[in-house]
Amino acid sequence: MTSFEQRESALEAQFAHQQELGFRARERAVGALAKWAAQRLGKTPQAVESYAAEMVAADVANPSIEATLERISGDLSAASVRKEDVNRMMDLLLADSRNSVRA
């Protein structure tokens, strides 16, 4: 294997690793957001966990985070939580998740 091929392979491995970390951080943030939302809705602890698992599964199935945020925002509209608040919370949770995944 040439030096160029080794560098190329290393870069591909690094890219794959970064993608995996990003995926794990996003799913952790979606789960935390869903738990936050479920608590705002007054769900029982068991229902909070169930809602979070459902939201994470839906997010994995759909590559667009917007669909997940729309669904959670729609659920929270009954609790008078604005979409902007949901987006802001997601931004905070995503930043926190990225930091914890990298650690």
N, C-alpha and C positions, 0 to 999 in steps of 0.2 A: 504494500500500500504506500502510495507516495505521500509526501508531506502535505500536498494540496488536498488529497482525499481524506487524510486524517483531520485536517482543519475543517473540512466540509462536514465530516461525520460529527465532529465535536459541536459545531454550530447547530446542526440538526438536532442533536441530543439536547442542547441547551434550550433551543426553541420549544421542543416537545415538553421539557420540564417546566418552562415558564407557562405554557398553555395549561398544563395540568394544575399548577398552582393557582392560576387565574380561575379555572373551573371550580376548584375546591373552595376558593375564597367566595366566589359568587354564590355557590350553593349554601355555604355556611351563612352568608348574609341574608339570603332569601329565607332560610329557616328561622333566623333571628327576627326578621321583619314579620314573618307570619306569626310568630309567637307574640310579638309586640301587638300586632293587629288583633289577634284572638283575645288577648287580655283586655284590650280596649272594648271588645264586643262582649265582655263578661262571660266568656266560656269557662267551663270547668277545666282543671289542670289536664285531665285526660283528653278533653276536646281540644285544648291548646296544642298538645302534642300531635293529635290526629290532623288538625288543620295545617300545622307546620309540615308534616310529612306529605300531605296532599299538595301543598303549594310547591314544595321542592320537586316532587314527582312531575307536576305540571310544568315547572320551569325546565327540567331536564328534557322533557318531551318537546318543548317549544324553544328554539334557539334565541328568540327575541325576549329580552327582559321586559320590554314594554307590555307585553300581554300579561305577564305576572303582576306587574305594578298596577295595570288597569283592573285586574280582577280583585286584588287586595283593596285598591281604592274604592271600587264598587261596593265591596263588602263593608267597608268602613264608612260609607256615606250615611248609613243608618245611624252611626254613632257620631255624626257631624264632624268627622275628621276629613280635612281637605286633602286633595291630591298632592298639593305642594308639600304638605306635612309628611305624607307617605314618601315622596321622592327625597325629601331632605333626610328622613330617617334612613332610607336605603343608602344614601350617599355616606352617612356616618357609619352605618353597619358594614358597608363594603370596605371602607378604609380600615376599619378595625379588623375585619376578617383578613384583609391582605397582609396586615402587619402580623397577625397571629399565625397565619399559614407560613409566612417566611421565617418566622422564629424557630 
